[in-house]
């Protein structure tokens, strides 16, 4: 009976600490896909994302820009898109997979060309960051 009482006391203490932490704001809220995309766009027009040759036509490339995980897609020779890799369904990290963008957590799938939902529980597309091709590079457009 003593072990059980000790466990109960430690469990209750742990729950109290976690609750106090949440109430005091010591846990940062999870970034939304749109917040993430806006933070990247704020880096400014002309910021280099990657070399155009780094991403093959019909494929996607995972890139990092100042700690933001992004997906650079190239659906056609002179067409590129940049998306936040945060899944709008539950915040998991979306990754390139076989000509589309897939979320490993719950099976949402997104299109390379516009981030549109192809399947799964996600109800909205991936958040897009405007980019353009400038010479041999893909850069932020706005």
N, C-alpha and C positions, 0 to 999 in steps of 0.2 A: 504494500500500500504506500510505503514511503516513496518508492520510485515513481509511482503514478502521480503522487502529489507534486514531486519535484518537476516532472514533465509538464504538469498542468501550469505550475507557476512560471516555468521558463517559456512555455508557449504563450501564456498571457502577457508576459513581459515583452516578448518579441513582437507580438501583435500591437501592443501599446506603442512601442518605439516606431514601428512602421507607420501606424496611424498618425502619430505626432509628426513624423517626417513629411507625410503627404499634406497634412494640414498646414504645416509651416512653410511649405513651398520649396523644400530642399530637393525635390525631384522635378527636373525640368519636364515640361509637357513635350510630347512627341511632335516633331515637325510635321506639318501637313505637306503633301506633294506640291501644292501651290506656293506655300511659304518657301519651300526649297527652291523651286523654279524662280521665284522672285528674287531670292538672295543671289542666285547665280547671275541672273540678268542684270542685277545692280552692279556687277563687276565692271560693266561699261562696254560700250560699242568698241569693237576691234580687238577685244581680249581673245587671244589664241586658245582654241579648244584642243585641236589636234591637226596633224597634217592630213590632207585629203586622202593621200595614199595609205594612211593607217587603217582605213575602213574600206573593205571591198564592196563593190556594187552588189546590192541584194543582201547585205549583211549589217551587223551592228557591232559596235565596239563599246565596252565599258570604259569610261574615263572618269578621272577625279579632278575637280577644279576647286581648289581651296577647301578640301574636305567634303565636298558635295559629290556624291556618287551619281553619275549621269550615264545616259545611253546615247551614243551618237549613231544615227542610222543613215544609210545611204541607199534608198530604194532605187535610184537611177543614177546614171553617170554624173549629172550636174544638179542633183537634188540631195540635200542633207537636212536632217532634223536632229534636235537635241531634246531629250526628255529627262525629267527627274526619274531616278530609278526607284522611288518610293511608290509602292502599290497603293492606289486609292482605296482598296478594300480594307486592308488591315495594317498597312505600313511596312510590309516585308520588302526585301530588296529584289527587284525584278532584274533578270539577266537575259542576255542574248541566247537564243536557242533555235537552231534550225530555221532561219528565215523569219523569225518572229521574236517577240519579247515575252518571256514567261516568268510567272511568279511561282516559286517552289512551295510556298506555304499552303495555298488553297486552290491552285490550278488556274488562276486567271491568266489569259493570254491576250497579247496586244499586238497591233499591226505596226510594221516598221515605218510605213508611210505617214501615219498620222497619230499613232498611239491609241487608236480606237480599240475598244474591247472586242476581242474575237470570241471569247468564251470565259466561263468561270463566274465567280460571284461578284467581281468588280462591277460597279455600276456606272463608272465614269472613266474617261480615257486618262492616259498618263499626262501629267502636266508638262507642257512644252515650253522651251526656252528658245526665242528666236535666234537663228544663226544664218550665216551666209558663207559662200565660198569667196575667199579673197586671195587671189594668186594660187599658191599651192596649199593654203591653209583653210581650215574651217574656223571662223571667228564669230563672237557674239555680234548680233545685228542691232541690238537696241539697248 
